[in-house]
Amino acid sequence: MQGKTREQFILGGLYAGERDRYRIFAERFFKRTGICLDDSVPVSPIVAVRVGICGVGVGMVEKLEAAA
């Protein structure tokens, strides 16, 4: 992130297990931050073992530059 602007990144939601639990998380996240996470991405069972079977979270990813 060093030397990059905030606009060069996006936030995305992640969940393991129940998508409904993620939706509740995303609503609370929005109420507290004003940031809408939109759609979420399910994580693999391998990640779920590490974060928990009903884990939810937020990931920050650098935007790709459009090809010329």
N, C-alpha and C positions, 0 to 999 in steps of 0.2 A: 504494500500500500504506500510505501514511502515514495514521495514525489508524485503521487497520483491524486486527482481530485475525487471528491465524493461521487460525482456524476459518472465516473468510469466504472462504478460498481452497481450491482443489483442485489437485492435481498430476496431470498426464496425460502419457502417453508418446506420442512422435511418431517416425515412421520414414519413410525414403525408400529404396525398394528392397526388400530382403529382410526379411520379417517374422520369420523365424527368428533373424536377427541381433539384432533388437529384443528377442526373448524372452531371449536370452543376456544382453543389457544389463540388462533388467528384473530378472532373477534376481540379477545382481551388485549392482545398485542396492539391492535388498531386503536382501541379505546385509550390505551396508555401512551401510545407513541404517535398516532395519526398516520402510521404507515400501513398500507394495505399490502398483504403478502400474496394476494390473488390465489392462483392454484398452487397446490403442493405437490411434492414428489415423494413417492414411497421409497424407503431405503431397503437395501437387500437384507435378507435374514442374518447375514454375517454382521452387518452394522447393528441390527436390532439386538443381537446378543450382547453387544457392548453397551449400547445406550439404554436398553430396556425394551421389553416387548411392547410397551405403550408409550414409547418416547416420542417427543415432538421437539422441534428446534428450528432455528433460523440459520441459514448459511449465506455467506457473502461471497459473490462470484464476480470476477472482473468481466466486463462486457467485451465481446469480441469486436474488433474493428471490421467494418464492411470491406469486402474485397473490391478493388478498383476495377 
